[in-house]
Amino acid sequence: PGDNVAVLQYNYPETLETIFACFKAGYGAVPINFRLHPKECAYIIDHSQARAVVLSAEFNQAVMDTRRDIPDVEHLITLEDAAGELRDYEELLAAASPNREDARVDPEQLAWLFYTSGTTGHPKGAMLTHRNLLAMTMNFFADISPLGPEDAVLHGAPLSHGSGMYALPNIAKGAVNVILESKTFEPELVFRTIESQRITNMFAAPTMVKRLADSPAADRYDHRSLRCLNYGGAPMYVEDLKQAMRVLGPCLVQLYGQGEAPMTITGLPKRDHRLEGTEEQMRRLASAGIARTDVEVAVVDREDRPLPVGRAGEIVTRSDLVMKGYWRNPRATAETLRNGWLHTGDVGSLDENGYLFIMDRSKDMIISGGENIYPREVEDVLLRHPAVHEAAVIGVPDPQWGEAIKAVVALAPGRTISGEELIAFCKENIASYKKPKSVDFVDELPKNNYGKILKRELRARY
């Protein structure tokens, strides 16, 4: 007990099996986003000090290729194709004693080490305790759905993210968890599964909700069993939300949270998802909802002083859901957890009824397809190329992904390179979803008197 176990798998039943085994044995589970580049996965495995990695066969080669970067790992366990150092998951289960007792776990003990991207380019591990996960689960029952054995939840998003968290309350109440076999999000398969399995609950990023609402398959399958479609992880445009309500019916619930306070800071309940109403009621569609049960939310200025209604500032929160801190990062912990509050890094305001309106994301974060991308990380890769003198990465509006990643580059004197070549270079070094979708070349990037690149000016051009 007390050791960490990394979980690098596509969505499989064994993914949840492994995570819950960690909980019962007193290990910290470290689920890793399967969309990350092998080098990024190796960093998380190494930084988390995981002693074991449980992976699906698709990642056998990638892990072995980066084996020297994870020297502290003692056990490599694969779901299939075991060979050499890779041990077989099912064989280990068959050989295990059925009489092993569960570990005595303290509520403040690490349960889930949730790695989020950081502005420095290195991901940070949010330490979520058993108390945090229990509070999140009870909060779900109070605000979203009481759930029961008659419910069925569909997992179409990575289990290393919100969808995995979403499994906890469903498993606690004996609901059926249905995991899509596809490794990509396919609206027709989702609708077909909703109909055949009588799905009642699911979690999706706003881009997924939009794809469902825009899909012709919505008219071909019966999705009336879907009582609760929880969405979050990125902004939802109001017009897209209205279209989703028209197509999917009265099932939408918005969740606003982050890895440091999983799934639960505020929520926009079903009753506030309406196509007709007063001006105030319709304005709420653009909000992130109200504070969840047993959660406090406030907006503060740069000196951490509370701001009045309608004034924009940093969103802060406190509750039993807030993380213990960042793994092996006391400086970031001290910056984020101050005066008893979690500082989210998001900018917003509260109205007179407690509805939270998120206006911007500090630190220039880009949200594309529900994934968090920090420009600094992409810029660091671009600047490794000898042809690049300066680079700035920004998010630009995109009808499908919410935001698309654009790189604005000034080349080194006498050097030439195409945008396609730079995009390919990025793909070799970071996850594919983080690479720029487009590259613009300029003679010089706009800067202020201190030499800082003015990204606001760049965004205004697009």
Backbone hydrogen bonds, N-H to C=O, Kabsch-Sander energy under -0.5 kcal/mol:
donor,donor_aa,acceptor,acceptor_aa,energy
2,G,26,G,-2.4
4,N,49,Q,-0.5
5,V,28,G,-2.8
6,A,52,A,-2.6
7,V,30,V,-2.3
8,L,6,A,-0.5
8,L,54,V,-1.9
9,Q,7,V,-0.6
12,Y,10,Y,-0.7
15,T,12,Y,-1.3
16,L,12,Y,-0.9
17,E,13,P,-2.2
18,T,14,E,-2.8
19,I,15,T,-2.1
20,F,16,L,-2.6
21,A,17,E,-1.9
22,C,18,T,-2.0
23,F,19,I,-1.8
24,K,20,F,-2.4
25,A,21,A,-2.1
26,G,22,C,-1.0
26,G,23,F,-0.6
27,Y,22,C,-2.4
28,G,3,D,-2.7
29,A,27,Y,-0.6
29,A,111,A,-2.7
30,V,5,V,-2.6
32,I,7,V,-2.7
36,L,33,N,-1.8
40,E,37,H,-0.7
41,C,37,H,-2.4
42,A,38,P,-2.4
43,Y,39,K,-1.8
44,I,40,E,-2.0
45,I,41,C,-2.6
46,D,42,A,-2.6
47,H,43,Y,-3.3
48,S,44,I,-2.5
49,Q,46,D,-1.1
50,A,45,I,-1.6
51,R,4,N,-2.2
52,A,4,N,-0.9
53,V,75,H,-2.3
54,V,6,A,-2.8
55,L,53,V,-0.6
55,L,77,I,-3.0
56,S,8,L,-1.7
59,F,56,S,-2.5
60,N,57,A,-1.5
63,V,59,F,-2.4
64,M,60,N,-2.1
65,D,61,Q,-2.5
66,T,62,A,-1.1
67,R,64,M,-1.2
69,D,66,T,-1.8
70,I,67,R,-1.6
73,V,70,I,-1.5
74,E,51,R,-2.5
75,H,51,R,-1.8
76,L,85,E,-0.6
77,I,53,V,-3.0
77,I,75,H,-0.5
78,T,87,R,-3.1
79,L,55,L,-1.8
86,L,83,A,-2.2
87,R,76,L,-2.9
87,R,85,E,-0.5
89,Y,78,T,-2.6
92,L,88,D,-1.9
93,L,89,Y,-1.9
94,A,90,E,-2.5
95,A,91,E,-1.7
96,A,92,L,-0.8
96,A,93,L,-0.8
100,R,97,S,-0.9
103,A,24,K,-2.2
105,V,103,A,-0.8
109,Q,106,D,-2.2
111,A,128,L,-2.9
112,W,128,L,-2.2
113,L,29,A,-3.3
114,F,112,W,-0.8
114,F,126,A,-2.5
115,Y,113,L,-0.7
116,T,114,F,-0.5
116,T,124,K,-3.1
121,G,118,G,-1.8
124,K,116,T,-3.1
126,A,114,F,-3.2
126,A,124,K,-0.8
127,M,125,G,-0.5
127,M,325,G,-3.0
128,L,112,W,-2.4
128,L,126,A,-0.8
129,T,127,M,-0.5
130,H,109,Q,-1.5
131,R,107,P,-2.5
133,L,129,T,-2.1
134,L,130,H,-2.2
135,A,131,R,-2.7
136,M,132,N,-2.4
137,T,133,L,-2.1
138,M,134,L,-2.7
139,N,135,A,-2.3
140,F,136,M,-1.9
141,F,137,T,-1.8
142,A,138,M,-2.0
143,D,139,N,-2.5
144,I,140,F,-2.5
145,S,140,F,-1.9
151,D,148,G,-2.1
153,V,176,V,-3.3
154,L,201,N,-2.4
155,H,178,V,-3.0
156,G,154,L,-0.7
156,G,203,F,-0.5
161,H,158,P,-1.7
163,S,158,P,-0.7
164,G,158,P,-0.7
164,G,161,H,-0.8
165,M,161,H,-1.4
166,Y,162,G,-2.7
167,A,163,S,-0.8
167,A,164,G,-0.6
168,L,164,G,-0.6
168,L,165,M,-1.3
170,N,166,Y,-0.9
171,I,167,A,-2.9
172,A,168,L,-2.4
173,K,169,P,-1.3
174,G,171,I,-1.4
175,A,170,N,-2.8
176,V,151,D,-2.5
178,V,153,V,-3.4
178,V,176,V,-0.6
179,I,177,N,-0.5
180,L,155,H,-1.7
180,L,178,V,-0.5
186,E,184,T,-0.7
190,V,186,E,-2.2
191,F,187,P,-2.7
192,R,188,E,-2.6
193,T,189,L,-2.3
194,I,190,V,-2.6
195,E,191,F,-2.2
196,S,192,R,-2.5
197,Q,193,T,-2.7
198,R,194,I,-0.7
199,I,194,I,-1.3
200,T,152,A,-2.6
201,N,152,A,-2.0
202,M,228,C,-1.8
203,F,154,L,-0.8
204,A,230,N,-2.4
208,M,205,A,-0.9
209,V,205,A,-2.0
210,K,206,P,-2.5
211,R,207,T,-2.0
212,L,208,M,-2.3
213,A,209,V,-2.5
214,D,210,K,-2.1
215,S,211,R,-0.6
215,S,212,L,-0.8
218,A,215,S,-1.6
219,D,216,P,-1.5
220,R,217,A,-1.0
221,Y,217,A,-1.1
223,H,221,Y,-0.8
226,L,223,H,-1.5
227,R,200,T,-1.4
227,R,225,S,-0.8
228,C,200,T,-2.2
229,L,251,C,-3.6
230,N,202,M,-2.5
230,N,228,C,-0.8
231,Y,253,V,-2.5
232,G,204,A,-1.2
237,Y,235,P,-0.5
241,L,237,Y,-2.3
242,K,238,V,-2.5
243,Q,239,E,-2.0
244,A,240,D,-2.2
245,M,241,L,-2.2
246,R,242,K,-2.3
247,V,243,Q,-2.1
248,L,244,A,-3.2
249,G,245,M,-1.5
251,C,249,G,-2.2
252,L,249,G,-0.5
253,V,229,L,-2.1
254,Q,268,L,-2.1
255,L,231,Y,-2.7
256,Y,266,T,-2.7
257,G,255,L,-0.5
258,Q,261,A,-1.2
261,A,258,Q,-2.0
264,T,261,A,-1.0
265,I,256,Y,-1.9
265,I,266,T,-0.7
266,T,256,Y,-1.6
267,G,290,I,-2.2
268,L,254,Q,-1.6
272,D,269,P,-1.5
273,H,270,K,-1.8
274,R,272,D,-1.1
282,M,278,T,-2.5
283,R,279,E,-1.9
284,R,280,E,-1.1
285,L,282,M,-1.2
286,A,283,R,-1.6
287,S,284,R,-1.9
288,A,356,L,-3.7
290,I,267,G,-2.2
292,R,265,I,-1.9
295,V,292,R,-1.9
296,E,318,R,-2.3
298,A,316,V,-2.4
300,V,314,E,-2.4
301,D,305,R,-2.2
304,D,301,D,-2.0
307,L,299,V,-3.0
310,G,350,L,-2.7
311,R,308,P,-1.9
313,G,348,G,-2.3
314,E,300,V,-2.3
315,I,346,D,-2.8
316,V,298,A,-2.8
317,T,342,L,-1.8
318,R,296,E,-1.7
322,V,319,S,-1.2
323,M,260,E,-2.9
324,K,127,M,-2.8
325,G,127,M,-0.5
327,W,125,G,-3.2
329,N,326,Y,-1.5
333,T,329,N,-2.1
334,A,330,P,-2.4
335,E,331,R,-1.8
336,T,332,A,-2.0
337,L,333,T,-3.1
338,R,336,T,-0.8
338,R,341,W,-2.1
341,W,338,R,-2.2
342,L,317,T,-3.3
343,H,336,T,-3.0
343,H,341,W,-0.6
344,T,315,I,-2.2
344,T,342,L,-0.7
347,V,360,D,-2.3
348,G,313,G,-2.7
349,S,357,F,-2.1
351,D,355,Y,-2.0
354,G,351,D,-1.9
356,L,289,G,-3.1
357,F,349,S,-3.2
358,I,356,L,-0.6
359,M,347,V,-2.2
359,M,357,F,-0.6
360,D,347,V,-1.7
362,S,345,G,-1.9
362,S,360,D,-0.5
364,D,361,R,-0.7
365,M,362,S,-1.1
366,I,373,I,-3.4
368,S,366,I,-0.6
368,S,371,E,-2.1
369,G,401,W,-2.6
371,E,368,S,-1.6
373,I,366,I,-3.3
373,I,371,E,-0.5
377,E,374,Y,-1.2
378,V,374,Y,-1.1
379,E,375,P,-3.2
380,D,376,R,-2.4
381,V,377,E,-1.2
382,L,378,V,-2.4
383,L,379,E,-2.6
384,R,381,V,-1.4
385,H,381,V,-0.5
385,H,382,L,-1.6
388,V,385,H,-1.8
389,H,387,A,-0.5
389,H,410,A,-2.5
390,E,410,A,-2.1
392,A,408,V,-2.2
394,I,406,K,-2.5
396,V,404,A,-2.5
398,D,402,G,-1.5
402,G,398,D,-1.7
403,E,401,W,-1.6
404,A,396,V,-2.9
406,K,394,I,-2.8
406,K,404,A,-0.6
407,A,438,S,-2.5
408,V,392,A,-3.2
409,V,407,A,-0.6
409,V,440,D,-3.0
410,A,390,E,-2.4
411,L,409,V,-0.5
412,A,387,A,-2.5
415,R,412,A,-2.2
422,L,418,S,-1.8
423,I,419,G,-2.4
424,A,420,E,-2.3
425,F,421,E,-2.1
426,C,422,L,-2.2
427,K,423,I,-2.1
428,E,424,A,-1.2
429,N,426,C,-1.8
430,I,426,C,-2.3
434,K,431,A,-1.8
435,K,431,A,-0.6
435,K,432,S,-1.2
437,K,405,I,-3.1
438,S,405,I,-1.2
440,D,407,A,-2.8
442,V,409,V,-2.5
448,N,452,K,-2.1
451,G,448,N,-1.9
454,L,446,P,-2.6
455,K,453,I,-1.3
458,L,454,L,-1.4
459,R,455,K,-2.8
460,A,456,R,-1.8
461,R,457,E,-0.8
461,R,458,L,-0.9
462,Y,458,L,-0.5
462,Y,459,R,-1.5
